[in-house]
Amino acid sequence: MMKNEGNNLSELVSGTILNSIKGKSILALFFLSTLAFGQNITPLVETVMYEKTSRPCLAISVEPSPELLREEWEDYMKSDRNIKLKGNGFLTNKDVLYAEQVVIKNISDRALDLYTEIIKDENGETSMKVFAAFGYDIFIEESTYPTEFAALKVMMSNFLNEYIPEYYNEQIKAALDEVKDLTKLQDKLGKSIKKNNKKISKMTDDIEDREKDNKENQSELEETATKLKAQKERLVDLKAKLNGL
């Protein structure tokens, strides 16, 4: 019975690990196949509520967390456009990052205010909305500033197409590393289970031997008891004969 339980445990553990490995492999292959199409990530034209007013914006929902996306967007604007965004920090972590009266030459020679709302949406993804204005209530939208709005879209698209594939590549690497670790763990557990099965088998054999010895000892005890009883009866008979003399 113990041998069977050891084998069942081995099969259960190995099966669980293999299923986990297969799951991670499928996940990695899914990401790889998705990225293999090489499609551009393009934001959509939507609206955002800002200061209790609906504003035109460029929007997209992505998988990275709001915290991570804020940091990457801030780094991108600093390194690629030399623009320092405000609103993201230890004491100033806000939903909307902004840069006031900055010149982004690819968009316009005029100073503008740039805003980016990055929050978790109702589907659990991260919503990113970018919008800009030349001044109070002079927001850049497709109908009034088509060239500037298109340039804003290009800037956002460039960031997304640079960062999102990088993010998934990191996820793939992490998944493959986990598969590697799980494979090593499976081998280690397999050896441990095999070793334990040998111990269980030896213990089972020892128990069986002891049970056999116990039965033999019991048989000897019963035989001895029978002999002792016979001797006692003979002794009683002898005493009775002696008393009759």
Residue pairs with C-beta under 8 A, 6 or more apart in sequence:
2 200
2 203
2 204
3 197
3 200
3 201
3 204
5 200
6 193
6 196
6 197
6 200
6 201
7 197
9 193
10 190
10 193
10 194
10 197
13 189
13 193
14 186
14 189
14 190
14 193
17 182
17 185
17 186
17 189
18 186
20 182
21 179
21 182
21 183
21 186
24 175
24 176
24 178
24 179
24 182
25 175
25 179
27 175
28 172
28 175
28 176
28 179
31 168
31 171
31 172
31 175
32 172
34 168
35 165
35 168
35 169
40 157
40 161
41 60
41 62
41 157
41 160
41 161
41 164
42 60
42 153
42 157
43 58
43 59
43 60
43 128
43 130
43 153
43 156
43 157
43 160
44 58
44 59
44 60
45 56
45 57
45 58
45 59
45 142
46 56
46 57
46 58
46 59
46 129
47 54
47 55
47 56
47 57
48 54
48 55
48 57
48 59
48 117
48 129
48 131
49 55
50 96
50 115
50 117
50 131
55 131
55 133
55 139
56 131
56 139
56 140
56 141
56 142
56 149
57 117
57 129
57 130
57 131
58 129
58 130
58 131
58 152
58 153
58 156
59 127
59 128
59 129
59 130
60 127
60 128
60 156
60 160
61 121
61 123
61 125
61 126
61 127
61 128
62 69
62 125
62 126
62 128
62 160
62 164
63 125
63 126
63 167
64 72
64 126
64 163
64 164
64 167
65 120
65 126
66 95
66 118
66 119
66 120
66 126
67 93
68 167
69 118
69 126
69 128
70 88
70 93
70 97
70 118
71 88
72 159
72 163
73 85
73 97
73 116
73 118
73 128
73 159
74 85
74 88
74 97
76 159
76 162
76 163
77 83
77 84
77 85
77 99
78 84
78 85
80 158
80 159
81 104
81 106
81 155
83 99
83 102
83 104
83 114
84 99
85 97
85 98
85 99
85 114
85 116
86 92
86 97
86 98
86 99
86 100
87 93
87 94
87 96
87 97
87 98
88 94
88 97
95 117
95 118
95 119
96 115
96 116
96 117
96 118
97 115
97 116
97 118
98 113
98 114
98 115
98 116
99 113
99 114
100 113
101 111
101 112
101 113
102 111
102 112
102 113
102 114
103 109
103 110
103 111
103 112
104 112
104 114
104 155
106 151
106 154
106 155
107 132
107 148
107 151
107 152
107 155
108 134
108 148
108 151
110 134
111 134
112 132
112 133
112 134
112 140
113 132
113 133
113 134
113 135
114 130
114 132
115 130
115 131
115 132
115 133
116 128
116 129
116 130
116 131
117 127
117 128
117 129
117 131
118 126
118 127
118 128
118 129
119 126
119 127
120 126
120 127
121 127
128 156
130 152
130 156
131 139
131 140
132 139
132 140
132 148
132 152
133 139
133 140
134 140
140 148
140 149
140 152
141 149
142 149
142 150
